[in-house]
């Protein structure tokens, strides 16, 4: 199955524009990006909290800073790139459930006030 070059160009252009916006506007100081609704309503960090700030640091080359904000997001980027190659195991019926439980456990553990889990919270 061949990909449509127009769609590929559109997706690549969208990613490039998003990277330029993230490079230019720091989510920690600008009001361009909305706050996390889960954190705003509950005070808990959702599994995605810190991702925008982490991506901002990644496009500036700060891997350690991005990791300190959301380790799961940083670790998932190479996995997502690998999934684009369509490995056979990605289509296993249990794969979505494994992903669900990893994200759920991460969301719970990053709010636990115990060492080392509190290190998973954005800081």
C-alpha positions in Angstrom: 0.0 0.0 0.0 1.5 3.3 -1.1 1.1 6.6 0.8 -0.3 9.6 -0.9 2.5 12.2 -1.4 0.0 15.1 -0.8 -1.0 13.7 2.5 2.6 13.0 3.5 3.5 16.6 2.6 0.5 18.0 4.5 1.4 16.0 7.6 5.1 17.0 7.4 4.1 20.6 6.9 1.8 20.5 9.9 4.5 19.0 12.1 7.0 21.6 10.9 4.6 24.5 11.7 3.9 22.9 15.1 7.6 22.7 15.9 8.2 26.3 14.9 5.3 27.4 17.1 6.6 25.3 20.0 10.2 26.6 19.4 9.0 30.3 19.4 6.4 30.3 22.1 7.3 28.8 25.5 4.2 27.1 27.0 5.5 27.9 30.5 5.2 31.7 30.0 2.7 32.3 27.2 -1.1 32.1 27.3 -1.2 30.7 23.7 -1.7 27.2 25.0 -4.6 26.2 27.2 -3.9 24.8 30.7 -4.5 21.2 31.5 -8.1 20.8 32.5 -7.4 17.8 34.7 -4.8 19.7 36.7 -6.9 22.8 36.8 -10.0 21.0 38.2 -8.3 18.4 40.5 -4.8 19.5 41.2 -3.6 16.1 40.0 -1.2 15.6 37.1 -2.7 13.7 34.2 -0.4 11.5 32.1 0.0 14.3 29.6 0.9 17.1 32.0 4.2 18.7 31.2 4.2 17.4 27.6 3.9 20.8 25.8 6.6 22.3 28.0 8.7 19.1 27.4 8.2 19.3 23.7 9.3 23.0 23.9 12.5 21.9 25.6 13.0 19.1 23.1 12.9 21.4 20.1 15.5 23.5 21.9 17.7 20.4 22.4 17.2 20.0 26.2 16.5 16.3 26.5 17.1 16.3 30.3 14.7 19.2 30.8 12.0 17.5 28.7 12.5 14.2 30.6 12.0 16.0 33.9 8.7 17.4 32.8 7.2 14.2 31.3 9.4 11.0 31.1 6.7 8.9 29.4 6.3 11.5 26.6 10.0 11.5 25.9 10.3 7.7 26.0 7.2 7.3 23.8 8.6 9.4 20.9 11.1 6.7 19.6 8.3 4.1 20.2 5.9 6.1 18.0 8.5 6.5 15.3 9.1 2.8 15.4 5.4 2.1 15.3 5.3 4.0 12.0 7.3 1.1 10.5 4.2 -1.1 11.3 5.8 -3.9 13.3 3.7 -7.0 13.6 3.3 -6.9 17.4 1.7 -3.5 17.2 -1.4 -5.1 15.8 -1.7 -7.7 18.5 -5.2 -7.6 20.2 -3.6 -6.9 23.6 -1.5 -3.9 22.5 -4.2 -1.3 23.2 -4.8 -2.7 26.6 -1.2 -2.7 27.5 -0.9 0.9 26.4 -4.1 1.8 28.4 -2.7 0.2 31.6 0.8 1.7 31.2 -0.7 5.2 30.8 -3.1 4.6 33.7 -0.4 3.4 36.0 1.8 6.3 35.0 -1.0 8.8 35.7 -1.5 7.3 39.2 2.1 6.9 40.1 3.2 10.4 39.1 0.7 11.7 41.8 1.9 9.4 44.5 3.7 11.3 47.3 6.4 8.6 47.6 9.9 8.4 46.4 10.7 7.7 43.6 7.2 8.2 42.1 7.1 12.0 42.9 10.0 12.3 40.4 7.5 11.5 37.6 5.6 14.7 38.3 6.5 17.7 36.2 9.2 19.9 37.8 
